[in-house]
């Protein structure tokens, strides 16, 4: 850009700035003139107005109170009551506890004396009435006793050289059990039976025309002086053979299914409202599945009664000795 063009440009810039300032000054001046000449209309009520009357220095003149208008006293036309005589003036103590008037007594009887207890307790009753105690205002209600939880019913017994224990979550007398057969009758049969025991077996088997010895020989073979277990019998036959062996003198305490040192078998169960056995399951194993199955099978053969009108939880423990 040439020097001439720069000069023209600067001049235009100065002129533009001057015109802008002039326009702003004109607008400000017009606003001031309008504000000075404009008359503002106030509303009918613009708020309280404080007016002070006093000296030019601004001292307030005290406001005089409104004159009180005496109330009209109604004329008392009744006869004036004379003041009480000096002798009848009661002391403060007498005013608090006035003496009870004596009642007229019939002729020939002692005069009725005022109740000394009520007279002596008047002052204390007045003091108590001023500040009543909390115990008089709020009656103390006895707290209901929390009923004790029923203790479980425990039934124990012996079973073919072993023992058992029932625990029922109910009051005594509401639930009972009756075993249809001993649990040991469901246990695995002994593997070896002495010939002396076999010779002592007597009686007829459940099968017509056969004896208990015949039934024994179905599952045992004779070798020398002992009988060895060979075949697995039916459940009913197992029970019949255990009864025959027990009657023949077999030592149930030394049954060979207990040689390994079995653990106690624990079964949990539920007795329904109509005395049905529900949810019978093994909670703790003996360490031998065949023994667990025999205990569970023998336990389920039991029957129960329930007079509680609700389901009852229970636990059964079978111990080996």
C-alpha positions as CSV (number, residue, x, y, z in Angstrom):
1,X,0.0,0.0,0.0
2,X,1.3,3.5,-1.0
3,X,1.8,6.3,1.5
4,X,-1.1,8.1,0.1
5,X,-3.4,5.2,0.5
6,X,-2.2,4.8,4.1
7,X,-3.0,8.4,4.8
8,X,-6.5,8.1,3.4
9,X,-7.1,4.9,5.4
10,X,-6.0,6.6,8.6
11,X,-8.2,9.5,8.0
12,X,-11.2,7.3,7.4
13,X,-10.5,5.4,10.6
14,X,-10.4,8.7,12.6
15,X,-13.6,9.9,11.1
16,X,-15.3,6.6,11.9
17,X,-14.2,6.7,15.5
18,X,-15.3,10.3,15.9
19,X,-18.7,9.6,14.4
20,X,-19.2,6.6,16.8
21,X,-18.3,8.8,19.8
22,X,-20.6,11.5,18.7
23,X,-23.5,9.0,18.3
24,X,-22.9,7.6,21.8
25,X,-22.8,11.1,23.3
26,X,-26.0,12.1,21.5
27,X,-27.8,8.9,22.8
28,X,-26.6,9.5,26.4
29,X,-27.7,13.2,26.2
30,X,-31.1,12.2,24.9
31,X,-31.6,9.7,27.7
32,X,-30.7,12.3,30.4
33,X,-33.1,14.9,28.9
34,X,-35.9,12.3,28.7
35,X,-35.3,11.2,32.3
36,X,-35.4,14.8,33.5
37,X,-38.5,15.9,31.7
38,X,-40.5,12.6,32.0
39,X,-43.2,12.6,34.8
40,X,-43.8,9.3,36.4
41,X,-47.4,8.3,37.4
42,X,-47.6,6.6,40.7
43,X,-50.2,4.0,41.5
44,X,-53.0,4.6,43.9
45,X,-51.2,3.0,46.7
46,X,-47.4,3.1,46.8
47,X,-46.7,2.1,50.4
48,X,-46.6,3.8,53.8
49,X,-45.4,7.4,54.0
50,X,-43.5,8.6,57.1
51,X,-44.2,12.2,58.1
52,X,-42.2,13.7,61.0
53,X,-43.3,16.9,62.7
54,X,-40.7,18.7,64.8
55,X,-37.9,21.2,64.8
56,X,-35.9,21.8,61.7
57,X,-33.0,19.9,63.4
58,X,-35.1,16.8,63.2
59,X,-36.1,16.2,66.8
60,X,-39.2,14.1,67.1
61,X,-42.2,15.3,69.1
62,X,-43.3,12.6,71.6
63,X,-46.7,11.2,70.8
64,X,-49.2,11.5,73.6
65,X,-51.1,8.4,74.6
66,X,-54.8,8.1,73.9
67,X,-56.9,9.1,76.9
68,X,-58.3,6.1,78.6
69,X,-62.1,6.0,78.7
70,X,-63.2,4.7,82.2
71,X,-65.4,1.7,82.0
72,X,-68.8,2.0,83.4
73,X,-69.0,0.1,86.7
74,X,-72.4,-1.5,87.2
75,X,-74.2,-0.4,90.2
76,X,-74.2,-3.1,92.9
77,X,-77.6,-2.7,94.5
78,X,-77.2,-5.7,96.8
79,X,-76.7,-5.1,100.5
80,X,-73.1,-4.5,101.4
81,X,-71.5,-7.5,103.1
82,X,-70.1,-6.6,106.5
83,X,-66.4,-7.5,107.1
84,X,-66.0,-10.7,109.2
85,X,-65.2,-10.2,112.9
86,X,-61.6,-10.4,113.9
87,X,-62.0,-13.6,115.8
88,X,-63.3,-15.5,112.8
89,X,-60.3,-14.7,110.6
90,X,-58.6,-18.0,109.7
91,X,-54.9,-18.5,109.7
92,X,-53.2,-19.8,106.5
93,X,-52.7,-23.2,108.0
94,X,-56.4,-23.4,108.8
95,X,-57.3,-22.3,105.3
96,X,-55.2,-25.1,103.8
97,X,-56.7,-27.9,106.0
98,X,-60.1,-26.9,107.4
99,X,-61.4,-29.1,110.1
100,X,-64.1,-31.4,109.1
101,X,-67.4,-30.6,110.7
102,X,-68.6,-33.0,113.3
103,X,-71.8,-34.9,112.5
104,X,-74.6,-34.8,114.9
105,X,-74.8,-38.0,116.9
106,X,-77.9,-39.6,118.3
107,X,-78.7,-39.3,122.0
108,X,-76.8,-41.8,124.2
109,X,-73.9,-42.2,121.7
110,X,-70.4,-40.8,121.5
111,X,-70.0,-37.7,119.3
112,X,-68.6,-38.5,115.9
113,X,-65.0,-37.3,115.7
114,X,-63.6,-36.1,112.4
115,X,-61.4,-38.6,110.5
116,X,-57.9,-37.9,111.8
117,X,-56.2,-39.7,108.9
118,X,-58.0,-37.6,106.3
119,X,-57.2,-34.4,108.3
120,X,-53.5,-35.3,108.7
121,X,-53.1,-36.4,105.1
122,X,-54.8,-33.3,103.6
123,X,-51.6,-31.3,103.5
124,X,-49.5,-34.2,102.0
125,X,-52.2,-34.9,99.4
126,X,-52.2,-31.2,98.4
127,X,-48.4,-31.3,98.0
128,X,-48.7,-34.5,95.9
129,X,-51.4,-33.0,93.7
130,X,-49.0,-30.2,92.7
131,X,-46.5,-32.4,91.1
132,X,-47.9,-35.9,90.2
133,X,-45.4,-38.7,89.9
134,X,-44.7,-40.5,86.7
135,X,-46.0,-43.8,88.1
136,X,-49.4,-42.2,88.7
137,X,-49.6,-40.7,85.2
138,X,-48.3,-43.6,83.2
139,X,-49.6,-47.0,84.4
140,X,-47.0,-49.7,84.3
141,X,-48.1,-52.7,82.2
142,X,-46.6,-56.1,82.9
143,X,-44.5,-57.3,80.0
144,X,-45.7,-60.6,78.4
145,X,-43.6,-63.5,79.1
146,X,-41.8,-65.0,76.2
147,X,-42.9,-68.6,75.8
148,X,-40.0,-71.0,76.0
149,X,-39.2,-73.0,72.9
150,X,-40.3,-76.6,73.1
151,X,-37.6,-79.1,73.9
152,X,-37.1,-81.8,71.3
153,X,-38.5,-85.2,72.1
154,X,-35.8,-87.9,72.3
155,X,-36.5,-91.6,72.0
156,X,-33.7,-94.1,72.5
157,X,-33.5,-97.9,72.2
158,X,-31.4,-101.0,71.4
159,X,-31.5,-102.8,68.1
160,X,-29.7,-106.2,67.6
161,X,-26.4,-105.2,69.2
162,X,-26.7,-101.6,68.0
163,X,-28.6,-98.6,69.3
164,X,-30.7,-95.8,67.9
165,X,-32.0,-92.4,68.8
166,X,-35.0,-90.4,67.5
167,X,-35.3,-86.6,67.9
168,X,-38.6,-84.9,67.1
169,X,-39.0,-81.1,67.0
170,X,-42.3,-81.2,68.8
171,X,-43.8,-81.4,72.3
172,X,-43.8,-84.7,74.0
173,X,-46.9,-86.8,73.3
174,X,-47.6,-85.2,69.9
175,X,-45.6,-87.6,67.7
176,X,-44.8,-91.3,68.2
177,X,-43.1,-94.0,66.1
178,X,-43.5,-97.8,65.9
179,X,-41.0,-100.0,64.1
180,X,-42.5,-102.7,62.0
181,X,-39.2,-104.6,62.2
182,X,-35.7,-104.1,63.8
183,X,-33.2,-102.3,61.6
184,X,-30.5,-105.0,62.1
185,X,-32.7,-107.4,60.1
186,X,-31.9,-105.4,57.0
187,X,-28.1,-105.5,57.4
188,X,-25.9,-107.6,55.1
189,X,-25.8,-111.2,56.2
190,X,-22.6,-112.6,57.8
191,X,-20.0,-114.0,55.4
192,X,-19.1,-117.0,57.7
193,X,-21.4,-118.8,60.0
194,X,-20.2,-121.6,62.3
195,X,-21.7,-125.1,61.8
196,X,-22.8,-125.1,65.4
197,X,-25.1,-122.2,64.7
198,X,-26.5,-123.9,61.6
199,X,-27.3,-127.0,63.6
200,X,-29.3,-124.9,66.0
201,X,-31.5,-123.3,63.4
202,X,-35.1,-124.5,63.9
203,X,-38.5,-123.8,62.4
204,X,-40.2,-123.4,59.1
205,X,-39.4,-120.9,56.4
206,X,-41.9,-118.5,54.9
207,X,-41.9,-120.8,51.9
208,X,-44.4,-123.7,52.1
209,X,-42.8,-127.1,52.6
210,X,-39.3,-125.8,53.4
211,X,-37.5,-125.3,56.7
212,X,-35.2,-122.5,57.8
213,X,-32.2,-124.7,57.3
214,X,-33.3,-125.3,53.7
215,X,-33.6,-121.5,53.2
216,X,-30.1,-121.1,54.8
217,X,-28.6,-123.6,52.4
218,X,-29.8,-121.6,49.4
219,X,-27.3,-118.9,50.1
220,X,-24.5,-120.7,52.1
221,X,-22.2,-123.6,51.2
222,X,-20.7,-126.0,53.8
223,X,-16.9,-126.2,54.0
224,X,-15.5,-128.1,56.9
225,X,-16.9,-126.7,60.2
226,X,-18.2,-123.4,58.7
227,X,-20.8,-122.1,56.2
228,X,-19.7,-119.5,53.6
229,X,-22.0,-116.9,52.1
230,X,-22.4,-117.3,48.3
231,X,-25.5,-115.5,46.9
232,X,-27.3,-112.3,47.7
233,X,-30.8,-113.2,48.9
234,X,-34.0,-111.2,48.7
235,X,-34.9,-108.7,51.4
236,X,-37.6,-110.9,52.9
237,X,-35.2,-113.8,53.0
238,X,-32.5,-111.7,54.7
239,X,-34.9,-110.8,57.5
240,X,-36.0,-114.4,57.9
241,X,-32.3,-115.6,58.0
242,X,-31.3,-112.9,60.6
243,X,-34.2,-114.0,62.8
244,X,-33.1,-117.7,62.4
245,X,-29.5,-116.9,63.2
246,X,-30.4,-114.8,66.2
247,X,-32.6,-117.5,67.6
248,X,-29.8,-120.1,67.0
249,X,-27.4,-118.2,69.1
250,X,-25.4,-116.2,66.6
251,X,-23.6,-113.3,68.3
252,X,-25.0,-110.2,66.9
253,X,-22.4,-108.0,68.6
254,X,-19.7,-109.7,66.4
255,X,-21.5,-109.5,63.1
256,X,-18.8,-109.2,60.4
257,X,-20.4,-106.1,58.7
258,X,-19.2,-104.1,61.8
259,X,-15.6,-105.2,61.6
260,X,-14.4,-102.1,59.7
261,X,-15.4,-99.7,62.5
262,X,-18.5,-98.1,61.1
263,X,-19.5,-94.5,61.7
264,X,-22.9,-93.5,63.0
265,X,-25.6,-93.2,60.4
266,X,-27.7,-90.0,60.7
267,X,-31.0,-89.6,58.8
268,X,-33.0,-86.4,58.6
269,X,-36.8,-86.6,57.9
270,X,-40.2,-84.9,58.1
271,X,-43.5,-86.2,59.5
272,X,-46.4,-84.7,57.6
273,X,-49.7,-83.6,59.2
274,X,-51.3,-87.0,58.3
275,X,-48.2,-88.9,59.8
276,X,-46.6,-89.7,56.4
277,X,-42.8,-90.0,56.3
278,X,-41.3,-87.4,54.0
279,X,-37.8,-86.4,52.8
280,X,-35.9,-89.2,54.6
281,X,-32.3,-88.8,53.5
282,X,-28.9,-89.8,54.9
283,X,-27.1,-86.8,56.3
284,X,-24.1,-88.8,57.7
285,X,-22.7,-92.0,56.1
286,X,-21.4,-95.1,57.9
287,X,-18.6,-95.3,55.3
288,X,-20.3,-98.4,53.7
289,X,-22.9,-97.8,51.1
290,X,-24.6,-101.2,51.6
291,X,-24.9,-100.5,55.3
292,X,-26.3,-97.0,54.7
293,X,-28.9,-98.5,52.4
294,X,-29.8,-101.2,54.9
295,X,-30.3,-98.5,57.7
296,X,-32.4,-96.3,55.4
297,X,-34.5,-99.2,54.3
298,X,-35.1,-100.4,57.8
299,X,-35.9,-96.8,59.0
300,X,-38.5,-96.3,56.2
301,X,-40.3,-99.5,57.4
302,X,-41.3,-97.7,60.6
303,X,-44.7,-96.0,60.9
304,X,-45.5,-92.8,62.8
305,X,-48.4,-90.9,64.4
306,X,-48.7,-87.0,64.4
307,X,-51.2,-85.2,66.6
308,X,-49.7,-81.7,66.3
309,X,-51.7,-80.7,63.2
310,X,-48.5,-79.5,61.4
311,X,-45.3,-80.9,59.9
312,X,-42.6,-82.1,62.3
313,X,-38.9,-82.2,61.6
314,X,-36.9,-85.1,63.0
315,X,-33.4,-86.7,63.1
316,X,-32.6,-90.4,63.4
317,X,-29.2,-91.7,64.6
318,X,-28.1,-95.3,64.3
319,X,-25.0,-96.3,66.3
320,X,-22.9,-99.5,65.9
321,X,-21.3,-101.2,68.9
